[in-house]
Amino acid sequence: MNITVDQILCLKAVYDEGSLTKAADKMNRAKSAINYSLNKLEEQLDFKLLDKSEYRPKLTLKGEEFLLKSRSLLKEHKALLDDIEHINSEVEMRLSLSISYNCESDNLYSVIKKAMAKYPSTEIKLHKEVLSGLKLLKDESVDIAIFEDIGEPVDYEAAKLGAFHFYLCIAKNHPFLELAKKEQTMGNLKKYPHIVMSSSINDSQLSRAISDDEIKWYVSDIHSKIDMISKGLGWGRIPSHFLGNKKIIHLKNLDDLRKIDYFICRQKDKIHGEVSQFIWESLTNS
């Protein structure tokens, strides 16, 4: 049995329009072609689909049941046609982005919102990562990555988006602050756990100048880091745009006020689609 989607569409057109003539007009076919297609379908199914005993043909009970069962197939067929049209265009069906937890993300979210409105059929996937942006880009896991300056991406196109300070912080009720001022040194601070974000791709080669003589406790994201620091479980550096927790204090006397640049990056030799280009230009020109 070789039933075609076209035969089912002919049946649906007759059902929707109420006549063979109107169905033929809708499908831009000859009435005889519609009739032949439906007769052939009935022959294949071995039951009647249309009752033609009256002036206007109507579906038989089996015809109604058959059309009802076919709706999911027709929906998938339409989706496939839409996808084919999408593939033929320069608009990507899917786009993957990554941004480091440390980087300011409000501007990116704003641009993604605009992209979703402009290209509603494109699926956008966003990865939040730690020290892994360039690795994700190299592995082609993402199309665009936003991350801190952790190396020179010579094989990639990159543009600076901004910078943030990495403030040395601790909880206001941490026992370190009970020490005399002259004893509040980096050496004594390192006697307490340093809360560190580990790479989101579990790559031990990715790190950010963390001393070997520290007690380190690892977390997977910035929110867990801030939470642990605020509860007095350790100390660590927090990006300036995440400060605001009233339980945390900035250790100004010990801080070297590190300023870290962050970049948007993509592959040089890859053809970038319309959505990718829109996001890239929106961020780099803002």
C-alpha positions in Angstrom: 0.0 0.0 0.0 1.6 3.2 -1.2 -0.6 6.0 0.2 0.8 9.5 -0.5 0.5 12.7 1.5 -0.9 14.3 -1.7 -3.9 11.9 -1.6 -4.6 12.8 2.0 -4.4 16.5 1.2 -6.9 16.0 -1.6 -9.3 14.4 0.9 -8.8 17.2 3.4 -9.4 19.8 0.7 -12.8 18.2 -0.2 -13.7 18.1 3.5 -12.7 21.7 4.1 -14.2 23.1 1.0 -17.4 20.9 0.8 -17.1 20.1 -2.9 -14.7 18.6 -5.5 -14.8 21.8 -7.6 -13.8 24.0 -4.7 -11.1 21.5 -3.6 -9.7 21.5 -7.1 -9.6 25.3 -7.2 -7.9 25.4 -3.8 -5.2 22.9 -4.9 -4.9 24.4 -8.4 -5.8 21.0 -9.9 -8.3 19.7 -12.4 -11.4 18.3 -10.8 -10.8 15.0 -12.6 -7.3 14.8 -11.0 -8.8 15.3 -7.5 -11.4 12.7 -8.3 -8.8 10.2 -9.6 -6.6 10.7 -6.6 -9.4 10.0 -4.2 -10.7 7.0 -6.1 -7.2 5.5 -6.1 -7.0 6.1 -2.3 -10.3 4.3 -1.7 -9.0 1.4 -3.8 -5.9 1.2 -1.8 -7.7 1.4 1.6 -10.5 -0.9 0.5 -13.2 1.2 2.0 -15.2 4.3 0.9 -14.0 7.7 2.0 -16.7 9.9 0.3 -20.4 9.6 0.1 -21.4 11.0 -3.3 -25.0 10.1 -3.1 -26.1 13.7 -2.5 -25.3 17.0 -4.2 -22.3 17.7 -2.1 -19.9 14.9 -1.2 -19.3 14.2 2.5 -17.0 12.0 4.3 -18.2 8.5 5.4 -17.7 7.5 9.0 -14.6 5.6 8.0 -13.5 8.6 5.9 -13.8 10.9 9.0 -11.8 8.4 11.1 -9.1 8.1 8.5 -8.8 11.9 8.1 -8.7 12.3 11.9 -5.8 9.7 12.1 -4.0 11.5 9.4 -3.9 14.9 11.1 -0.6 14.3 12.9 1.0 13.2 9.6 -0.2 16.4 7.8 1.1 18.5 10.6 4.5 16.8 10.4 4.4 17.3 6.6 3.8 21.0 6.9 6.6 21.3 9.5 8.9 19.5 7.1 8.0 21.9 4.3 8.6 24.9 6.6 12.0 23.4 7.6 13.0 22.9 3.9 12.1 26.6 3.2 14.2 27.5 6.3 17.1 25.4 5.1 17.0 27.1 1.7 17.2 30.5 3.4 20.2 31.9 5.2 18.4 31.8 8.5 19.7 29.1 10.8 17.4 26.6 12.3 19.5 26.4 15.4 22.1 28.6 17.0 24.2 27.8 20.1 25.8 30.5 22.3 27.8 30.4 25.5 28.6 33.0 28.1 30.9 32.8 31.1 29.1 33.0 34.5 31.5 35.9 35.3 30.5 38.1 32.3 27.7 40.6 32.4 24.8 39.0 30.6 22.0 41.6 30.5 23.0 43.0 27.1 23.2 39.5 25.6 19.7 38.7 26.9 18.4 41.9 25.4 19.9 41.0 22.0 18.6 37.4 22.2 15.1 38.8 22.8 15.4 40.9 19.7 16.7 38.0 17.7 13.8 35.8 18.8 11.3 38.5 17.7 13.1 38.9 14.3 13.7 35.2 13.7 11.0 33.3 15.6 11.6 30.0 13.8 15.3 29.8 15.0 16.0 27.7 18.1 18.5 29.5 20.3 20.4 27.5 22.9 22.4 29.3 25.6 25.2 27.6 27.6 26.4 29.1 30.9 29.9 28.1 31.5 33.0 28.5 33.6 36.4 29.0 31.9 35.3 26.9 29.0 34.2 29.4 26.2 37.2 28.9 23.9 37.1 25.2 24.3 33.4 25.0 23.4 34.2 27.1 20.4 37.1 24.9 19.3 34.9 21.8 19.7 32.2 23.5 17.6 29.7 23.0 20.5 28.7 26.6 20.1 28.6 29.2 17.3 29.4 32.3 19.4 31.2 32.4 22.8 31.5 35.2 25.3 34.3 34.7 27.9 37.1 36.2 29.8 40.6 36.8 28.4 42.2 33.4 29.2 44.3 33.2 26.1 44.9 34.7 22.7 42.3 33.2 20.2 44.5 33.6 17.1 42.4 31.3 15.0 39.2 33.1 15.8 37.5 36.4 15.2 37.2 38.3 18.5 36.0 41.7 19.8 36.2 43.1 23.3 32.7 43.7 24.8 33.8 45.1 28.2 35.6 44.6 31.4 34.8 43.8 35.1 36.7 43.9 38.4 37.2 40.8 40.3 36.7 41.8 44.0 38.2 39.8 46.8 35.3 39.1 49.2 34.4 37.4 52.4 31.3 37.2 54.7 30.9 40.0 57.2 30.7 37.4 60.1 33.7 35.4 58.9 36.3 34.6 61.7 39.1 36.1 59.5 37.6 39.6 60.2 38.0 39.0 64.0 41.7 39.0 63.6 43.7 42.1 64.4 44.2 44.3 61.4 47.9 43.5 61.2 47.0 39.8 61.1 44.5 40.2 58.3 47.0 39.1 55.6 46.8 37.0 52.5 48.8 34.3 54.2 46.3 34.1 57.0 43.3 34.3 54.6 44.7 31.3 52.8 44.2 29.2 55.9 40.5 29.3 55.1 38.9 27.7 52.1 39.1 29.5 48.8 35.7 29.1 47.0 36.6 28.4 43.3 34.5 27.8 40.2 35.7 24.7 38.4 35.6 24.5 34.6 32.2 23.5 33.3 33.8 21.0 30.9 35.9 19.3 33.6 39.1 20.3 32.0 41.8 20.4 34.6 44.1 22.4 32.4 41.7 25.4 32.6 42.4 27.5 35.7 42.8 31.1 36.7 46.1 31.7 38.6 45.0 29.8 41.8 47.9 29.1 44.2 48.7 25.6 45.1 49.1 26.5 48.8 45.4 27.3 49.2 42.6 25.2 50.6 40.2 25.0 47.7 36.5 24.2 47.6 35.0 23.9 44.1 31.5 25.0 42.9 30.0 24.9 39.4 28.5 28.3 39.1 28.7 31.9 40.4 25.5 31.8 42.4 26.7 28.8 44.4 30.0 30.6 45.0 28.3 33.7 46.3 26.0 31.7 48.5 28.9 29.8 50.1 30.9 32.9 50.6 27.9 34.7 52.2 27.4 31.9 54.6 31.0 32.2 55.9 32.2 28.9 54.3 35.2 30.6 52.6 36.4 33.5 50.6 36.8 34.3 46.9 36.7 36.7 44.0 33.3 38.0 42.8 32.7 40.0 39.5 31.7 43.6 40.2 28.3 43.2 38.6 27.4 40.5 41.1 28.2 42.5 44.2 25.2 43.6 46.3 24.8 40.8 48.8 24.7 42.6 52.2 26.3 39.6 54.0 29.5 40.0 52.0 32.3 42.5 52.4 35.0 43.6 50.0 38.5 43.0 51.4 39.9 46.3 50.1 43.1 46.2 52.1 44.1 42.9 50.5 42.7 43.4 47.0 44.8 44.2 43.9 41.5 45.1 42.1 42.0 42.8 39.2 40.4 44.1 36.0 39.4 41.4 33.5 38.4 42.0 29.9 35.8 39.8 28.2 35.3 39.1 24.6 32.8 37.8 22.0 34.5 35.2 19.8 33.6 33.0 16.8 35.4 30.9 14.1 37.0 32.9 11.3 36.6 30.3 8.5 33.0 29.5 9.1 30.0 30.9 7.1 27.8 32.6 9.7 24.1 32.7 9.2 21.8 35.6 9.4 20.8 35.1 13.0 24.4 34.6 14.1 25.4 37.8 12.2 22.6 39.7 13.7 23.6 38.8 17.3 27.3 39.4 16.5 26.7 42.9 15.1 24.2 43.8 17.8 26.7 43.1 20.5 29.9 44.4 18.8 28.2 47.7 17.7 26.5 48.5 21.0 
